[in-house]
Amino acid sequence: MPTGIPHENIFIKTKDGVLLNLILLRYTGDNAAYSPTIIYFHGNAGNIGHRLPNALLMLVNLKVNLILVDYRGYGKSEGEASEEEKSLSAECLLSSSRGCLTS
C-alpha cells in the first residue's frame, strides 16, 4: 500500500468459519462522509494487491470508499475457490460491510 493512503486490512468470518481478507480504502476528500462505497471483487486471477492501481484511480476520480475483496483461496483469504463459495463470500461481505464503515 502506498504511504499516506488511509486503509484498513480487515478479516471477516463467513457463516462456515472461513476468514476472508479485505482492504478498506476510505475517501478523505471533500464531503467524505457522504461518499458511497464500492465493493470490488478482483476477478479470477491474482489478488487485491494486483488491483491496487485501479482501486486508487477509483478512490480519487470517483470519490468513493472501496472495499477490495480476496475471494476464498486467493491472497490472504482462507478456503478454496468455487462458484458456490464466491456466493457465500459475497453474502457475508454484504452483511458485514456496513459494520466496516461505521466510525
Protein Blocks (a to p, Z undefined) as FASTA:
>chain_A
ZZhiacdddddddfkopacdddddddfbehklmpccddddebjehjfklmmmmmmmmmmm
nopaddddddehiajbgcjddfklmmmmmmmmmmmmmmmmpZZ
